[in-house]
Structure formats: structure tokens, C-alpha cells
């Protein structure tokens, strides 16, 4: 079998512009088929090029494989595309998830499109877990984005998901693909971008009303966070249908080709878990708690990484809120417990119980005082907790929202997309949030 693999020079491109694709193969010629992900994968283009061989390199070095330039058609709709590399012509729609011969590519609009929803693809997080070349941000402080993998097409760090074994957790197929598929099947129109685009200051000023993220959006640069915060402060809304969001701070290379994250602080013993009691300047909460933007933090929640977990759902605290419209839920009911909605990682806020018996944030961890906890799930002691110091309240996943100039909603669990297509109440909440905030 002839080997072939590749990666894009950057994870996104504007429609009508040229993208540089780096591809290596020992075959004399090869094929690239492009598909747009949506309600169903749709074939959008095909090219054939002469092959050139190149050797793999380390995870922290630009691989500098042979370059092929592809002009993205101006009429390609904004969206997430995957390129299938092959040395023989293919027929039928290939599987999205593969550990080789796949490239993920986000096409952004050529100009402001008038859409009101902008969906963010977490390319930084995909590459943090990408182990192509023998390492990741879980074994070193630097990785390159210019290597195979990063969403599709490469091996990833992490344990399998017992609730969905069809793809690894830290991939596009696992989190974003089902959410985007639901959006497009249900007529939710939107444009797409990557966190690198937001890092560079693109798109958020183009008239969007709502920024959406889903699943696992863990690694943020200071520039990304600053630009998203400015979007909120100018009246933009944010819907975070995920968790463990904005936990690690990364620095992006000037050319956009690499990430640095100092997860292993000086003085810590060899082999120290980065989620330990040793201080680390690249955890957001240590200097600028993510609660101030998102309302919640992984610090106030936790994770259950290995195997099935005790089923947890959100106990509804105010069923009259518009978020729960059409769900049939009543105050005190539990959302999603039968299918373990809470996990595998979740976010929370420090809270206390008020005179009416409802949880409310204390604000000690940076959560805005007007954050409304609409659903809560206290975590068992067998979960993994990122912060070792004691909290004034039990750690709990806390679904809710707050409003300053813009409104920020959080689902507070990574597994929200997993239930979206099959749980009518999860679906109704998602529709309510997107409709109201866009």
C-alpha cells in the first residue's frame, strides 16, 4: 500500500483565495477530493497532482512538505471541509474520521455575508492533542500546526469514549461534526471560522450576533480571548455548548504555524501532572479567570476520563426561564441523566444556596454575580478535579447564563453535542438559545 498524507499551511482560507496544501507520497500521482460537512457530506471538488515524497518530522517542527496550491472556488459556501487524499480514484463518500490521509479545512466568507451566527472551530485544541510526530502539548511545551492531524487525519492523545466509540474524543468527528450536522439539518444558517481567525482579529466585526462553540474548546490565546471579550462588550452574544473551555493559555507563532504552552512549571517534580497544585502561569484561572467571560470554569467542575461514569444530569432550578421553553421540564426535574449528559468534562462556578433553596454564584472565582444557574449537577468524589485547593462549595457542573452588554450562555458539559440529535429536551434548549441570541 502506497502511503500518502498531508496538512494545510493554515487551518482556514477565504472563499476565492488560494490555500497551500502540503502533501507527501511515494506514488507518481495522487487525488484530492473535497467534501463540505453539513446535513450530509457533499462532494465539492477534485484535483489530481504529481506525487513527491517527503519524510515525517518531529511534532514541534514545521514539516515543510511539498506544496500544492489550490484556488478555493469563490462560490464555496462557508463551512468545514475535509480533503480525502488517495493514490487511486475513489467512489462514494468516504468516512470522515480517519487516522491518515485526511485534512481539515475551514472556508470562511469572502466578504461579510449577512449571516447572524458564527461557529468557531477549535483548531488550537485539536493540535494540542494531536500526537503526529511523536508528541503533543501533553508531553512538551511546543507543537507545530504544520503537520498531519489536527481534527482529522492523525493520532490523538486520550482515552476512548465509552458512550461513542466511533471516533476519538479530541477530533472534529466527535464533537463539532454532530453539532454542525444538527444545525444544518434544522435550518440554522451560519458561517464558520477557526480560533486562529479570531486570534488574528478576523470576522467578529462582520455583523454577527452570536458566536457558537461546542464540545471541547480548551486552548485559547490571549488575542482570541481579548477579541471575543470585545465582541461581548459590543453587544455580541456567545453560546458555549461545551466545557473545559478556555482552560489553557497558548501563545501563537507570528506566522500562525505553532503553539506554545508552559504547562509544566519550573520547580515541579518530573512527571508532574499539569493539572496539579503546582502553579502554572498558562492556566487562565491563575491570573485571569475564564469565569469573567464564560461564567464558569473547569476549575469549578471536573472530569471523568476512563470508562463509564455514574449517570449525571442537570437538576433544573427555574423551569420558567426561556431557555427551557418547550422542553416540558419542571423545576426539580433532571435533564439528561439517563444518558450521562454531564461529562466527560464539565465546568462550574463557586455557589451557595439562597433563601429560596436555589444555587447562586458567590463570585469568589470571577463568575459574574448576575450569572443565573439554571441547572446544577454536584460531582461525585471519584471525578478528577483540576484545582486541588478546597472550594467553599462542592464542585458542580453549572448550566446557565448572564448578560452584560451581550449575553453568554454555557451548557457546561463537553457531551452536549453527543445528545443533541437524540434527546428532545437538549435539542429544544439548543434551539431556544440559538434562536434567542442570534
C-alpha positions as CSV (number, residue, x, y, z in Angstrom):
1,X,0.0,0.0,0.0
2,X,1.4,3.4,-1.0
3,X,1.4,5.9,1.8
4,X,0.0,9.4,1.5
5,X,-0.7,12.2,4.0
6,X,-0.8,15.9,4.2
7,X,-1.8,19.1,6.0
8,X,-2.9,22.7,5.1
9,X,-0.5,25.6,5.6
10,X,-3.2,27.2,7.8
11,X,-6.5,25.8,9.0
12,X,-8.7,28.3,7.2
13,X,-9.0,30.1,3.9
14,X,-11.4,32.7,2.5
15,X,-13.5,31.6,-0.4
16,X,-11.9,32.8,-3.7
17,X,-8.4,32.6,-2.3
18,X,-5.5,30.2,-2.7
19,X,-4.8,27.6,0.0
20,X,-1.4,26.0,0.2
21,X,-1.6,22.2,0.9
22,X,1.5,20.2,1.9
23,X,1.3,16.6,0.7
24,X,3.8,13.8,0.6
25,X,3.5,10.5,-1.2
26,X,5.8,8.0,-3.0
27,X,3.1,7.5,-5.7
28,X,3.7,9.1,-9.1
29,X,0.3,10.8,-9.0
30,X,-2.4,11.3,-6.4
31,X,-6.0,12.5,-6.0
32,X,-7.6,15.0,-3.6
33,X,-11.4,15.1,-3.1
34,X,-13.0,17.9,-1.1
35,X,-16.2,17.4,0.8
36,X,-18.2,20.0,2.8
37,X,-19.6,18.8,6.1
38,X,-23.2,19.6,6.8
39,X,-26.6,17.8,7.0
40,X,-24.7,15.2,4.8
41,X,-21.2,15.3,3.3
42,X,-21.3,16.9,-0.1
43,X,-18.6,16.5,-2.7
44,X,-17.3,19.9,-3.8
45,X,-14.1,19.4,-5.8
46,X,-11.4,17.1,-7.2
47,X,-7.8,17.7,-8.2
48,X,-5.0,15.3,-9.4
49,X,-1.3,16.2,-8.9
50,X,2.1,14.6,-9.4
51,X,3.4,13.0,-6.2
52,X,6.5,14.0,-4.3
53,X,8.0,12.1,-1.4
54,X,9.0,13.6,2.0
55,X,9.9,12.2,5.4
56,X,7.9,12.7,8.6
57,X,9.4,15.1,11.2
58,X,9.0,15.9,14.8
59,X,5.8,17.3,16.4
60,X,7.4,20.6,17.2
61,X,8.9,21.4,13.8
62,X,7.4,22.7,10.6
63,X,7.3,19.6,8.4
64,X,7.9,21.6,5.2
65,X,6.4,19.0,2.9
66,X,5.9,19.7,-0.8
67,X,3.5,22.5,-1.6
68,X,0.5,22.4,-3.8
69,X,-1.6,25.5,-4.4
70,X,-5.4,25.1,-4.7
71,X,-7.7,28.0,-5.6
72,X,-10.8,27.7,-3.5
73,X,-13.8,28.5,-5.7
74,X,-15.5,31.8,-4.9
75,X,-18.9,30.1,-4.7
76,X,-17.8,27.6,-2.0
77,X,-20.1,28.2,0.9
78,X,-18.5,28.9,4.3
79,X,-18.2,25.7,6.2
80,X,-16.0,22.9,7.4
81,X,-14.4,20.9,4.5
82,X,-12.3,17.7,4.7
83,X,-9.9,16.7,2.0
84,X,-9.5,13.0,1.2
85,X,-6.1,12.0,-0.2
86,X,-5.7,8.9,-2.3
87,X,-3.4,7.3,-4.8
88,X,-6.3,5.7,-6.7
89,X,-9.7,7.3,-7.8
90,X,-12.3,6.8,-5.1
91,X,-16.1,6.3,-5.3
92,X,-18.8,7.0,-2.8
93,X,-18.5,9.2,0.2
94,X,-15.5,8.1,2.4
95,X,-15.6,8.1,6.2
96,X,-15.0,11.5,7.8
97,X,-12.8,10.2,10.6
98,X,-9.5,8.6,9.6
99,X,-6.1,8.4,11.3
100,X,-4.4,9.2,8.0
101,X,-4.9,10.8,4.5
102,X,-7.4,13.4,5.7
103,X,-7.1,17.2,6.0
104,X,-9.5,19.6,7.8
105,X,-10.1,23.0,6.2
106,X,-12.4,25.8,7.2
107,X,-13.7,28.0,4.4
108,X,-14.6,31.5,5.7
109,X,-16.7,34.0,3.7
110,X,-15.0,36.1,1.0
111,X,-16.8,39.1,2.4
112,X,-19.3,39.8,5.2
113,X,-22.2,37.6,4.4
114,X,-25.1,38.9,6.4
115,X,-25.3,35.8,8.5
116,X,-26.0,36.2,12.2
117,X,-24.3,33.1,13.6
118,X,-20.5,32.4,13.5
119,X,-19.3,29.0,14.5
120,X,-15.8,28.6,15.9
121,X,-13.7,25.5,15.1
122,X,-11.1,24.9,17.9
123,X,-8.1,24.2,15.8
124,X,-5.7,25.0,18.7
125,X,-7.3,22.3,20.9
126,X,-7.2,19.8,18.0
127,X,-3.4,20.3,17.6
128,X,-2.8,20.3,21.4
129,X,-4.0,16.7,21.4
130,X,-2.5,15.7,18.0
131,X,0.4,13.3,18.6
132,X,1.6,13.1,15.0
133,X,5.4,13.2,15.1
134,X,5.6,11.7,18.5
135,X,4.4,14.4,20.8
136,X,1.7,16.9,21.8
137,X,1.1,19.7,24.4
138,X,0.8,16.9,26.9
139,X,4.4,15.9,26.5
140,X,6.1,19.2,25.6
141,X,5.5,22.9,25.6
142,X,5.5,23.5,21.8
143,X,3.8,22.0,18.8
144,X,3.6,22.9,15.2
145,X,0.3,23.3,13.3
146,X,2.1,22.3,10.1
147,X,1.9,18.5,10.3
148,X,-0.8,16.0,9.6
149,X,-3.6,15.7,12.0
150,X,-5.4,18.4,13.9
151,X,-9.1,17.5,13.9
152,X,-8.8,14.7,11.3
153,X,-6.0,12.6,9.8
154,X,-3.8,12.0,12.8
155,X,-3.5,10.1,16.1
156,X,-4.6,11.8,19.3
157,X,-3.9,11.7,23.0
158,X,-6.7,10.5,25.2
159,X,-8.8,7.6,26.4
160,X,-11.8,6.2,24.3
161,X,-15.3,7.5,24.9
162,X,-17.4,4.5,26.1
163,X,-20.6,6.4,25.0
164,X,-19.4,6.9,21.5
165,X,-16.6,4.7,20.2
166,X,-17.0,5.8,16.5
167,X,-14.2,8.4,16.8
168,X,-11.6,9.7,19.3
169,X,-12.8,12.4,21.7
170,X,-10.3,15.1,20.6
171,X,-11.4,15.2,17.0
172,X,-13.8,17.1,14.7
173,X,-15.9,13.9,14.1
174,X,-16.6,13.5,17.8
175,X,-17.7,17.0,18.9
176,X,-18.2,19.5,16.2
177,X,-19.4,17.3,13.3
178,X,-22.7,16.2,15.1
179,X,-23.4,19.7,16.2
180,X,-22.9,21.2,12.8
181,X,-24.9,18.4,11.2
182,X,-27.8,19.2,13.6
183,X,-27.6,22.9,12.8
184,X,-27.8,22.4,9.0
185,X,-30.5,19.7,9.2
186,X,-32.6,22.2,11.3
187,X,-32.1,25.2,9.1
188,X,-29.7,27.1,11.4
189,X,-27.7,29.1,8.9
190,X,-24.2,30.3,9.9
191,X,-20.7,31.0,8.8
192,X,-17.6,29.2,10.1
193,X,-14.1,30.2,11.3
194,X,-11.2,28.9,13.4
195,X,-9.7,30.2,16.6
196,X,-6.7,31.3,14.6
197,X,-9.0,33.6,12.6
198,X,-10.3,35.1,15.9
199,X,-6.7,35.3,17.2
200,X,-5.9,37.4,14.2
201,X,-8.9,39.7,14.7
202,X,-11.0,38.4,11.7
203,X,-14.8,38.1,11.4
204,X,-16.1,39.2,14.8
205,X,-16.6,42.7,13.4
206,X,-18.6,41.5,10.4
207,X,-22.1,41.9,11.8
208,X,-22.6,38.5,13.6
209,X,-24.9,38.5,16.6
210,X,-23.9,35.1,18.0
211,X,-20.6,33.2,18.4
212,X,-21.1,29.5,18.9
213,X,-18.7,26.9,20.2
214,X,-19.4,23.2,21.0
215,X,-17.8,20.2,22.6
216,X,-14.2,20.9,23.7
217,X,-12.6,24.3,23.1
218,X,-9.8,24.1,25.7
219,X,-6.9,26.2,24.3
220,X,-7.2,29.9,23.8
221,X,-4.6,32.6,23.0
222,X,-4.8,36.0,24.8
223,X,-5.6,37.6,21.5
224,X,-8.5,35.2,20.9
225,X,-9.9,35.9,24.3
226,X,-9.4,39.6,24.1
227,X,-11.3,39.7,20.7
228,X,-14.1,37.5,22.0
229,X,-14.5,39.7,25.1
230,X,-14.6,42.8,22.9
231,X,-17.3,41.1,20.9
232,X,-19.4,40.5,24.0
233,X,-18.8,44.1,25.3
234,X,-20.0,45.5,22.0
235,X,-23.3,43.5,22.3
236,X,-22.4,40.2,20.7
237,X,-23.8,37.1,22.3
238,X,-21.9,33.8,23.0
239,X,-23.3,30.3,23.2
240,X,-20.8,27.7,24.6
241,X,-22.3,24.2,24.1
242,X,-19.3,22.6,25.7
243,X,-16.9,22.6,28.6
244,X,-13.3,22.7,29.7
245,X,-13.4,25.9,27.6
246,X,-10.6,28.5,27.7
247,X,-8.6,26.4,30.3
248,X,-5.1,26.7,28.9
249,X,-3.5,29.8,27.5
250,X,-1.4,29.4,24.4
251,X,1.0,31.7,22.5
252,X,0.7,31.6,18.7
253,X,3.8,31.9,16.5
254,X,3.9,35.1,14.5
255,X,3.4,33.2,11.3
256,X,0.4,31.3,12.8
257,X,2.2,28.0,12.4
258,X,2.8,26.9,16.0
259,X,1.6,26.9,19.6
260,X,3.5,27.3,22.9
261,X,2.0,26.5,26.3
262,X,4.0,26.4,29.5
263,X,2.1,23.6,31.2
264,X,5.0,22.2,33.3
265,X,6.1,24.9,35.7
266,X,9.8,25.3,36.8
267,X,10.5,23.5,40.1
268,X,7.7,20.9,39.7
269,X,8.9,17.3,40.1
270,X,9.5,15.3,36.9
271,X,6.3,13.7,35.7
272,X,4.1,16.3,37.5
273,X,0.5,16.3,36.2
274,X,-0.1,19.8,34.7
275,X,-3.5,19.8,36.4
276,X,-1.9,19.7,39.9
277,X,-1.5,22.0,42.8
278,X,1.7,23.5,41.3
279,X,1.1,26.9,40.0
280,X,1.2,27.3,36.2
281,X,1.1,30.7,34.5
282,X,-0.6,29.3,31.4
283,X,-3.8,28.2,33.2
284,X,-6.1,31.1,32.7
285,X,-7.7,31.0,36.1
286,X,-4.4,31.7,37.9
287,X,-4.2,35.2,36.5
288,X,-7.4,36.0,34.6
289,X,-10.2,33.5,35.5
290,X,-12.2,32.4,32.4
291,X,-15.3,32.8,34.6
292,X,-15.2,36.5,33.9
293,X,-16.0,35.8,30.3
294,X,-17.8,32.5,30.3
295,X,-19.4,32.5,33.7
296,X,-17.9,29.1,34.6
297,X,-14.5,27.3,34.7
298,X,-13.2,23.8,34.6
299,X,-11.6,24.7,37.9
300,X,-15.2,24.6,39.4
301,X,-16.1,21.4,37.6
302,X,-14.1,18.3,36.8
303,X,-13.6,15.3,34.5
304,X,-14.2,11.6,34.4
305,X,-11.9,10.3,31.7
306,X,-11.7,6.5,31.9
307,X,-14.7,4.2,31.2
308,X,-18.4,4.7,32.0
309,X,-19.3,7.1,34.8
310,X,-22.2,7.3,37.2
311,X,-25.0,8.9,35.1
312,X,-25.4,12.6,35.9
313,X,-27.8,15.2,34.6
314,X,-28.6,18.8,35.4
315,X,-31.3,19.4,38.1
316,X,-33.4,22.3,36.7
317,X,-33.6,25.2,39.1
318,X,-36.0,27.5,37.2
319,X,-38.2,25.8,34.6
320,X,-40.0,29.1,33.8
321,X,-36.8,30.5,32.2
322,X,-37.0,31.0,28.4
323,X,-34.1,28.5,28.0
324,X,-36.4,25.7,28.9
325,X,-39.4,26.7,26.8
326,X,-41.0,23.8,25.0
327,X,-38.9,21.2,26.9
328,X,-41.7,20.0,29.3
329,X,-39.2,20.2,32.1
330,X,-40.3,21.3,35.6
331,X,-38.2,22.8,38.4
332,X,-36.5,19.9,40.1
333,X,-36.5,17.6,37.1
334,X,-33.2,16.3,35.9
335,X,-32.0,16.9,32.3
336,X,-30.0,14.2,30.5
337,X,-29.3,11.9,33.4
338,X,-30.3,8.7,31.6
339,X,-27.6,9.2,29.0
340,X,-24.9,10.7,31.3
341,X,-25.1,14.2,29.8
342,X,-22.7,15.7,32.4
343,X,-19.1,14.7,31.5
344,X,-16.7,13.6,30.4
345,X,-15.5,17.1,31.4
346,X,-17.7,19.9,32.8
347,X,-17.4,23.5,34.1
348,X,-18.8,25.0,37.2
349,X,-18.9,28.1,39.4
350,X,-18.5,28.6,43.1
351,X,-22.0,28.8,44.6
352,X,-24.1,29.0,47.7
353,X,-27.8,28.1,48.4
354,X,-30.0,31.2,48.8
355,X,-33.1,31.6,51.0
356,X,-35.3,30.0,48.3
357,X,-33.1,26.9,48.2
358,X,-31.6,27.8,44.8
359,X,-27.9,27.9,44.0
360,X,-26.4,31.2,43.2
361,X,-22.8,32.2,42.4
362,X,-20.7,33.6,45.1
363,X,-18.5,35.5,42.7
364,X,-15.3,34.5,44.5
365,X,-13.9,32.7,41.4
366,X,-14.7,35.6,39.0
367,X,-18.2,34.4,38.0
368,X,-20.4,37.5,37.5
369,X,-22.9,37.9,40.3
370,X,-25.8,38.0,37.9
371,X,-24.9,34.6,36.4
372,X,-28.1,32.6,36.6
373,X,-27.6,28.9,37.5
374,X,-30.4,27.2,35.6
375,X,-29.2,23.6,36.1
376,X,-26.8,22.1,38.5
377,X,-25.0,18.7,38.9
378,X,-22.8,18.2,42.0
379,X,-19.9,15.9,41.1
380,X,-19.0,12.7,42.8
381,X,-15.7,12.3,44.6
382,X,-14.3,9.8,42.1
383,X,-14.0,12.6,39.4
384,X,-10.8,14.3,38.6
385,X,-10.6,17.9,39.9
386,X,-8.2,20.3,38.2
387,X,-7.7,22.5,41.2
388,X,-6.6,20.8,44.3
389,X,-7.3,23.7,46.8
390,X,-10.6,23.5,48.7
391,X,-13.6,25.4,47.5
392,X,-16.3,27.0,49.6
393,X,-18.9,24.9,47.7
394,X,-19.0,21.4,46.3
395,X,-17.8,21.3,42.7
396,X,-20.7,21.1,40.3
397,X,-21.5,21.4,36.7
398,X,-23.5,24.6,36.4
399,X,-25.6,25.3,33.3
400,X,-26.6,28.9,33.0
401,X,-26.1,32.4,31.5
402,X,-25.5,36.1,32.3
403,X,-25.9,39.4,30.4
404,X,-23.7,42.4,30.3
405,X,-23.9,44.2,27.0
406,X,-24.1,40.8,25.4
407,X,-25.4,37.5,26.7
408,X,-23.2,34.5,27.4
409,X,-24.8,31.0,27.7
410,X,-22.9,27.9,28.8
411,X,-24.1,24.3,28.7
412,X,-21.1,23.4,31.0
413,X,-20.5,19.9,29.6
414,X,-18.5,18.5,26.7
415,X,-21.1,15.9,25.9
416,X,-23.8,18.3,24.9
417,X,-23.3,17.5,21.1
418,X,-23.5,13.8,21.8
419,X,-27.1,14.0,23.0
420,X,-28.2,16.7,20.6
421,X,-29.6,14.5,17.8
422,X,-31.4,12.1,20.2
423,X,-32.6,14.0,23.3
424,X,-35.6,16.2,22.5
425,X,-35.0,18.4,25.6
426,X,-31.3,19.0,24.8
427,X,-32.4,19.8,21.3
428,X,-35.1,22.3,22.4
429,X,-32.7,24.1,24.7
430,X,-30.2,24.4,21.9
431,X,-32.8,25.8,19.5
432,X,-34.0,28.2,22.2
433,X,-30.6,29.6,22.8
434,X,-29.5,29.9,19.2
435,X,-32.9,31.5,18.2
436,X,-33.0,34.0,21.0
437,X,-29.3,35.0,20.9
438,X,-29.0,35.3,17.1
